[in-house]
Structure formats: C-alpha cells, structure tokens
Amino acid sequence: ESARFGYCIDERQWKLFTNGTDACKAKGSEMAHSTNSHSFDVSTSFDEAWFSASGAPLDLYFITFPNKTLEGNCSSLDNGVCDEFFNTFEYQFDGGDCCSRTCSHSNCGTDAVTEGFGMANTIGIGFPKCTDPSMVQITISLENFTSDHDPASLAQRFTPEVIETYESGINRCDQIIFSSPPAWCKNNYSNAINPSLSLECDSKTVLLIDINPNMSNHTETVFVNDGARCTINIANRSAQGGIEDIYDPAIWYVNFTIFQGDSLENGTKILDMNSGEQGISSFFPITRCMFERLSPYYNGKTSIYKKKFQLRAVKWMMEDDSGNSDCRDKFFIDRFALSVMNFVAPIVNGNKTLWIEETPQCTWPETECYNGILYALNLASHDLSGVIPSEIG
C-alpha cells in the first residue's frame, strides 16, 4: 500500500497518509504524524518525534530497497514470526519479532526452536535467530539426567518387597517379544514423562522446550536484556498426586548450569542446580558495564558469582536507583568492595542490618575519604555478625 507525506497547515503537522492529496483531510487514512512543525520542508521533521494515528510514539526510518525487495514481504514484517529477510538492524530485527525483548505479539517465538540442545526435530518456543547486539547472551548447559526410578532412588522410598514385585513385573514385560505387551504392562510400566524447561526474563518467555536424557552434555544459548531478571523452571508434568506409588511414571531430574556468555569456554558461571532438589530458581546476568569493570578482579577460580555475598552486593548495586552505584563511576570498585564487606558482616542487632547506604560512600559515618578515594573504614560502632576476609578488608 502506497502512502504520501503532506503538510497540514491547520494542525502544524506533517502527515503520512494513504488517500487523497490534502493532509488536513486525511484523518481516516492517516498512518502517522509528526510533532508540531512550522517548516514546509518535510526533511526537517525526520529528526523529531513521530506518532501513530492513535498517538503511540514511532521510530522513523528511511531505507533503500534494491530491486523493490520490500514488495511481497510487507506482511511478514512485525507479525510475531521472525523473518530472516528482515532480521537486520535496518528493519529493527523484523520489527522486534526476532528477540524476546522486543516481540509484542501473542505468537512470539512459537515453534521457532527446531533443534533445542543439539537435538533435531525438537520443537519449542524461543528466539534462535536473535542477534540484537544490545542484548547479552546466556548459555544453559544440561548435564546428567537421573530417574526417580533408579535403584538407589527407589531404595530410599520403598520397601525391598515392593521393589522386588515391581522389578519382576518389568522382567516379565521385557520377555514378551513376539507379541504386543498386555495392557497391564502398558498401564503399570509407562515411559518416563519428559520435563519441560522454561526460561522467563523480565516477564517475557525466552525459551520453553521439553528436555530429555538425549540432551545430556549439550547447550543452548539465548539472548536476554542487559541486566535482566530471569527465572528458570524445570517442571515435571507427572500425574502423581496423593500417596506415592512405585508404578507412577518415572520422573527425570537434571543437573544444569547457566553461564553468562556464548559458550561454556567463554562464559562465567551464574547458577548450577539439580531440578530434583530445586525445580525453580531466579537469577540475573550482571550488566555488561558492571561485568567489564569487575572481571579484572576475578578469574576462573574466583568467580563473581561464586560467593553469595558477592551476588548480594551486585544485586544491591543494580537495584540502587540513586545513581551512586553507576558502573561508570571512577570509584565504582570502592563501592563494590564496601558492599561485599557489608553482606559478609552485616549488623546483628537493631532494625537496621545494612551499614551501607544509597548515598555516596564518602558521606557514610563509617568511611573516611580524600578527594573521593576511600582510605579508612571504622565499623567499631556496629555489632557485626561476620568476619571480613583479608583479601577484601
């Protein structure tokens, strides 16, 4: 559908509309309009704000299309499905369809994953073609799977007599080779139910896929917002309920690790857990700026994520809206070290447990500074619960 620019002198706006030639009479066919302008040169409005007919803010782009390549593809732009033709910066990565952060349709990412964790013909929700450089990569590594029907697991939950009866039935079903197993075999010894892995970041689904033991020692890399708040959930969709029965379908549990980066080799460990012990967990990738500032002080043996008090310090600084924890501040490392000390040794008594504050660190009663540089710390007035390690104290 073709459209034209026209200036409506009555409203002092440039308009993009489809029908007629009079911009002031284009209300029914208006596609967009500029902010108020007194210029009769439309190009002067290109650096100003533009809005849809309903008033929503718009980004305005002018792109050269060789050989009229846009014709026949317009319906694929910004429709909730990532189209490789439009998956470039010039098209805003298909109007946002190719990444979880920007896709705004109800069908975002549906069936887009076709080879999850290295397995062909594995269908799931995700954004495998996302290449937005403003986002950061995290890598999920599935390790070993275990079944709640493994001998060691059964021995912890059932008597030897119950286990013996169960296993003898398995043997009888396995010996039925030349004919279909009877119904009682199918009913009592059904296959294990594969769990689903769900990753949500900033209330957006990033990945949703069924996983199985064939995916052991494989990885999947996804893009998330810089500094996103994420939740990963391994859900076992068993019909179990009430009293546990040894004939319930087996449940798979998996050990997995999450790294910040595009691979295990280039990544920094964020989280590792077993879905049998903890099915759901929240985590956050450190912002790119903060990660770059802190990385020189850590190595493979000393991860930023290794100790809980370091993570709590990072989280506190990321949630500090005062601007005093900005990673670009020249004294950022001082503030981080103080934050770590606080969570290693918080205040024991009283309503206040933190001796750090959102105000500039050199204004705290516990600190002494010279030209913004911290040179002394006095915590004698507080009753603290921990011991500050010498390497940070």
WOTA-V129820 format. One record per residue. N is the residue number from 1. PSI is psi in whole degrees, 0 to 359 (none if undefined). OMEGA is omega in degrees with one decimal (* if undefined). Layout:
n->N psi->PSI omega->OMEGA
n->N psi->PSI omega->OMEGA
//
This chain:
n->1 psi->128 omega->-178.6
n->2 psi->153 omega->179.1
n->3 psi->165 omega->-178.6
n->4 psi->157 omega->173.1
n->5 psi->140 omega->175.5
n->6 psi->151 omega->-178.4
n->7 psi->126 omega->176.0
n->8 psi->107 omega->-175.7
n->9 psi->332 omega->-179.9
n->10 psi->323 omega->-176.9
n->11 psi->354 omega->-179.4
n->12 psi->44 omega->-179.6
n->13 psi->146 omega->166.7
n->14 psi->140 omega->-177.8
n->15 psi->149 omega->172.4
n->16 psi->118 omega->-173.4
n->17 psi->168 omega->-171.7
n->18 psi->330 omega->-174.2
n->19 psi->140 omega->175.7
n->20 psi->188 omega->-178.4
n->21 psi->353 omega->-177.7
n->22 psi->111 omega->-177.4
n->23 psi->332 omega->-179.4
n->24 psi->346 omega->179.0
n->25 psi->23 omega->-173.4
n->26 psi->18 omega->-173.9
n->27 psi->317 omega->-177.4
n->28 psi->339 omega->-177.2
n->29 psi->12 omega->-179.4
n->30 psi->133 omega->176.4
n->31 psi->325 omega->-178.5
n->32 psi->160 omega->175.6
n->33 psi->156 omega->-179.2
n->34 psi->171 omega->167.7
n->35 psi->169 omega->-177.8
n->36 psi->134 omega->-177.3
n->37 psi->142 omega->176.6
n->38 psi->11 omega->-178.1
n->39 psi->141 omega->176.5
n->40 psi->9 omega->176.1
n->41 psi->110 omega->-174.6
n->42 psi->331 omega->-176.6
n->43 psi->337 omega->179.3
n->44 psi->342 omega->-179.0
n->45 psi->351 omega->-173.7
n->46 psi->337 omega->177.7
n->47 psi->2 omega->-179.9
n->48 psi->177 omega->-178.4
n->49 psi->143 omega->173.2
n->50 psi->154 omega->-175.9
n->51 psi->152 omega->173.7
n->52 psi->173 omega->-179.9
n->53 psi->332 omega->-179.6
n->54 psi->356 omega->176.9
n->55 psi->3 omega->179.6
n->56 psi->137 omega->179.0
n->57 psi->143 omega->-178.9
n->58 psi->154 omega->168.4
n->59 psi->132 omega->-176.8
n->60 psi->124 omega->179.5
n->61 psi->145 omega->171.6
n->62 psi->121 omega->-173.8
n->63 psi->139 omega->175.7
n->64 psi->126 omega->-179.3
n->65 psi->106 omega->178.1
n->66 psi->137 omega->176.5
n->67 psi->30 omega->177.8
n->68 psi->46 omega->-175.2
n->69 psi->340 omega->-179.1
n->70 psi->334 omega->-178.9
n->71 psi->134 omega->-179.8
n->72 psi->354 omega->-179.2
n->73 psi->353 omega->-174.1
n->74 psi->322 omega->-176.7
n->75 psi->342 omega->-179.9
n->76 psi->349 omega->-177.9
n->77 psi->125 omega->176.2
n->78 psi->51 omega->178.6
n->79 psi->10 omega->179.6
n->80 psi->349 omega->-180.0
n->81 psi->129 omega->-177.3
n->82 psi->120 omega->178.2
n->83 psi->122 omega->-176.1
n->84 psi->330 omega->179.7
n->85 psi->323 omega->-177.0
n->86 psi->3 omega->-173.7
n->87 psi->62 omega->178.5
n->88 psi->165 omega->179.4
n->89 psi->322 omega->-177.4
n->90 psi->326 omega->179.0
n->91 psi->14 omega->-177.5
n->92 psi->41 omega->178.5
n->93 psi->59 omega->-179.8
n->94 psi->46 omega->178.6
n->95 psi->20 omega->-179.6
n->96 psi->353 omega->-174.7
n->97 psi->336 omega->-171.2
n->98 psi->356 omega->-177.7
n->99 psi->147 omega->-177.6
n->100 psi->327 omega->-175.8
n->101 psi->326 omega->-170.3
n->102 psi->345 omega->-179.6
n->103 psi->132 omega->-172.2
n->104 psi->17 omega->-178.2
n->105 psi->163 omega->-178.1
n->106 psi->338 omega->-177.7
n->107 psi->21 omega->-176.9
n->108 psi->126 omega->174.4
n->109 psi->1 omega->-176.1
n->110 psi->125 omega->177.8
n->111 psi->19 omega->-179.6
n->112 psi->332 omega->176.8
n->113 psi->123 omega->-179.5
n->114 psi->349 omega->179.0
n->115 psi->58 omega->-177.6
n->116 psi->134 omega->178.4
n->117 psi->42 omega->173.7
n->118 psi->5 omega->-177.6
n->119 psi->121 omega->177.8
n->120 psi->154 omega->177.8
n->121 psi->34 omega->175.0
n->122 psi->111 omega->-172.7
n->123 psi->138 omega->177.5
n->124 psi->176 omega->176.5
n->125 psi->132 omega->179.1
n->126 psi->187 omega->-175.8
n->127 psi->65 omega->-174.5
n->128 psi->344 omega->-178.5
n->129 psi->8 omega->-179.2
n->130 psi->130 omega->179.2
n->131 psi->20 omega->-176.3
n->132 psi->114 omega->-176.1
n->133 psi->346 omega->178.7
n->134 psi->350 omega->179.9
n->135 psi->169 omega->179.9
n->136 psi->156 omega->-177.9
n->137 psi->140 omega->168.5
n->138 psi->147 omega->-176.4
n->139 psi->128 omega->177.6
n->140 psi->126 omega->179.5
n->141 psi->116 omega->175.1
n->142 psi->129 omega->-177.5
n->143 psi->236 omega->-175.3
n->144 psi->141 omega->175.0
n->145 psi->144 omega->173.4
n->146 psi->152 omega->-178.5
n->147 psi->145 omega->175.6
n->148 psi->1 omega->174.3
n->149 psi->11 omega->170.7
n->150 psi->150 omega->-176.8
n->151 psi->316 omega->-177.6
n->152 psi->322 omega->-179.8
n->153 psi->318 omega->178.5
n->154 psi->321 omega->-177.3
n->155 psi->336 omega->179.5
n->156 psi->344 omega->-170.9
n->157 psi->345 omega->-176.6
n->158 psi->158 omega->179.9
n->159 psi->158 omega->178.2
n->160 psi->326 omega->-178.9
n->161 psi->317 omega->179.1
n->162 psi->318 omega->179.9
n->163 psi->319 omega->-179.1
n->164 psi->317 omega->178.4
n->165 psi->318 omega->179.9
n->166 psi->313 omega->-176.5
n->167 psi->328 omega->177.4
n->168 psi->326 omega->176.1
n->169 psi->320 omega->176.6
n->170 psi->316 omega->-179.0
n->171 psi->319 omega->179.8
n->172 psi->320 omega->178.7
n->173 psi->322 omega->-179.9
n->174 psi->334 omega->-177.6
n->175 psi->350 omega->178.5
n->176 psi->94 omega->-171.1
n->177 psi->316 omega->-168.6
n->178 psi->0 omega->177.9
n->179 psi->166 omega->179.5
n->180 psi->139 omega->178.1
n->181 psi->143 omega->178.5
n->182 psi->167 omega->-175.6
n->183 psi->325 omega->-177.0
n->184 psi->333 omega->175.2
n->185 psi->314 omega->-178.7
n->186 psi->323 omega->-177.0
n->187 psi->322 omega->-173.4
n->188 psi->341 omega->-176.5
n->189 psi->53 omega->-179.3
n->190 psi->160 omega->-178.8
n->191 psi->155 omega->177.2
n->192 psi->148 omega->178.9
n->193 psi->124 omega->-179.8
n->194 psi->134 omega->177.1
n->195 psi->165 omega->175.1
n->196 psi->144 omega->176.4
n->197 psi->125 omega->179.6
n->198 psi->127 omega->175.8
n->199 psi->120 omega->176.3
n->200 psi->136 omega->177.7
n->201 psi->128 omega->-179.1
n->202 psi->43 omega->176.7
n->203 psi->18 omega->176.5
n->204 psi->137 omega->175.3
n->205 psi->122 omega->179.0
n->206 psi->322 omega->-178.6
n->207 psi->133 omega->174.5
n->208 psi->115 omega->-172.0
n->209 psi->144 omega->172.3
n->210 psi->140 omega->-179.9
n->211 psi->157 omega->-178.9
n->212 psi->168 omega->-175.7
n->213 psi->338 omega->177.5
n->214 psi->346 omega->179.6
n->215 psi->5 omega->179.7
n->216 psi->139 omega->177.1
n->217 psi->28 omega->173.7
n->218 psi->161 omega->-176.8
n->219 psi->161 omega->173.2
n->220 psi->128 omega->-179.0
n->221 psi->134 omega->-178.6
n->222 psi->162 omega->176.8
n->223 psi->135 omega->176.7
n->224 psi->168 omega->177.2
n->225 psi->149 omega->172.8
n->226 psi->116 omega->-177.3
n->227 psi->24 omega->-176.7
n->228 psi->154 omega->170.6
n->229 psi->118 omega->-170.8
n->230 psi->154 omega->174.3
n->231 psi->129 omega->176.0
n->232 psi->138 omega->-175.4
n->233 psi->124 omega->172.0
n->234 psi->106 omega->-173.2
n->235 psi->125 omega->175.1
n->236 psi->114 omega->-172.8
n->237 psi->53 omega->179.4
n->238 psi->152 omega->177.8
n->239 psi->9 omega->-178.3
n->240 psi->147 omega->178.0
n->241 psi->146 omega->-178.3
n->242 psi->225 omega->-177.3
n->243 psi->131 omega->-179.2
n->244 psi->136 omega->-179.2
n->245 psi->136 omega->-178.9
n->246 psi->340 omega->-179.8
n->247 psi->2 omega->172.9
n->248 psi->149 omega->177.6
n->249 psi->143 omega->180.0
n->250 psi->151 omega->178.1
n->251 psi->135 omega->176.4
n->252 psi->134 omega->170.5
n->253 psi->152 omega->-175.6
n->254 psi->140 omega->167.8
n->255 psi->133 omega->178.8
n->256 psi->159 omega->-178.6
n->257 psi->143 omega->176.9
n->258 psi->131 omega->179.9
n->259 psi->148 omega->169.9
n->260 psi->113 omega->-176.0
n->261 psi->178 omega->-174.6
n->262 psi->2 omega->179.6
n->263 psi->171 omega->176.6
n->264 psi->322 omega->-176.1
n->265 psi->323 omega->-175.7
n->266 psi->3 omega->-174.1
n->267 psi->167 omega->175.0
n->268 psi->129 omega->-174.8
n->269 psi->129 omega->176.4
n->270 psi->318 omega->-169.1
n->271 psi->140 omega->165.8
n->272 psi->142 omega->-176.2
n->273 psi->167 omega->175.3
n->274 psi->128 omega->-174.4
n->275 psi->341 omega->176.6
n->276 psi->330 omega->179.9
n->277 psi->328 omega->-177.5
n->278 psi->107 omega->-174.3
n->279 psi->337 omega->-175.8
n->280 psi->142 omega->179.8
n->281 psi->147 omega->176.6
n->282 psi->148 omega->178.5
n->283 psi->172 omega->178.3
n->284 psi->129 omega->171.2
n->285 psi->136 omega->175.9
n->286 psi->141 omega->179.4
n->287 psi->150 omega->-176.1
n->288 psi->316 omega->-178.9
n->289 psi->314 omega->-179.2
n->290 psi->320 omega->179.6
n->291 psi->316 omega->-179.1
n->292 psi->326 omega->179.7
n->293 psi->326 omega->-175.8
n->294 psi->333 omega->-174.1
n->295 psi->321 omega->-179.9
n->296 psi->342 omega->-177.7
n->297 psi->2 omega->-178.5
n->298 psi->157 omega->175.0
n->299 psi->191 omega->-176.4
n->300 psi->331 omega->-178.9
n->301 psi->338 omega->-178.2
n->302 psi->86 omega->-175.8
n->303 psi->146 omega->173.1
n->304 psi->327 omega->-175.2
n->305 psi->0 omega->-168.1
n->306 psi->320 omega->-175.8
n->307 psi->141 omega->-175.2
n->308 psi->329 omega->-178.6
n->309 psi->333 omega->174.5
n->310 psi->318 omega->178.1
n->311 psi->319 omega->179.9
n->312 psi->324 omega->177.4
n->313 psi->316 omega->178.0
n->314 psi->314 omega->-179.1
n->315 psi->317 omega->179.9
n->316 psi->318 omega->-179.0
n->317 psi->324 omega->178.1
n->318 psi->331 omega->-178.6
n->319 psi->358 omega->178.9
n->320 psi->110 omega->-177.0
n->321 psi->4 omega->-175.4
n->322 psi->341 omega->-174.9
n->323 psi->351 omega->-178.3
n->324 psi->352 omega->176.7
n->325 psi->19 omega->179.8
n->326 psi->129 omega->-176.7
n->327 psi->346 omega->178.5
n->328 psi->355 omega->178.4
n->329 psi->139 omega->-176.2
n->330 psi->339 omega->179.9
n->331 psi->23 omega->-178.8
n->332 psi->318 omega->-177.1
n->333 psi->322 omega->176.2
n->334 psi->315 omega->-177.8
n->335 psi->322 omega->178.0
n->336 psi->315 omega->179.9
n->337 psi->318 omega->177.4
n->338 psi->321 omega->179.8
n->339 psi->318 omega->177.6
n->340 psi->314 omega->178.4
n->341 psi->319 omega->-179.1
n->342 psi->316 omega->-176.7
n->343 psi->338 omega->171.8
n->344 psi->319 omega->-175.7
n->345 psi->76 omega->178.7
n->346 psi->170 omega->178.0
n->347 psi->136 omega->-176.7
n->348 psi->305 omega->-172.0
n->349 psi->155 omega->177.4
n->350 psi->172 omega->-179.3
n->351 psi->337 omega->-176.8
n->352 psi->122 omega->179.2
n->353 psi->341 omega->-179.9
n->354 psi->133 omega->171.2
n->355 psi->358 omega->171.5
n->356 psi->155 omega->-177.9
n->357 psi->165 omega->179.1
n->358 psi->345 omega->177.0
n->359 psi->164 omega->178.0
n->360 psi->138 omega->-172.6
n->361 psi->333 omega->-179.7
n->362 psi->354 omega->176.1
n->363 psi->355 omega->179.7
n->364 psi->144 omega->179.0
n->365 psi->341 omega->-177.7
n->366 psi->347 omega->-172.4
n->367 psi->155 omega->171.5
n->368 psi->130 omega->-175.5
n->369 psi->160 omega->172.3
n->370 psi->116 omega->-176.4
n->371 psi->40 omega->177.6
n->372 psi->351 omega->-177.8
n->373 psi->125 omega->179.3
n->374 psi->127 omega->177.6
n->375 psi->352 omega->178.1
n->376 psi->148 omega->179.0
n->377 psi->125 omega->-177.8
n->378 psi->110 omega->-178.5
n->379 psi->17 omega->-174.8
n->380 psi->335 omega->-176.9
n->381 psi->354 omega->-177.9
n->382 psi->146 omega->172.0
n->383 psi->105 omega->-173.0
n->384 psi->153 omega->-174.3
n->385 psi->353 omega->-175.8
n->386 psi->180 omega->178.0
n->387 psi->126 omega->-178.8
n->388 psi->122 omega->180.0
n->389 psi->148 omega->-176.4
n->390 psi->331 omega->-176.8
n->391 psi->340 omega->175.9
n->392 psi->350 omega->-177.5
n->393 psi->none omega->*
//
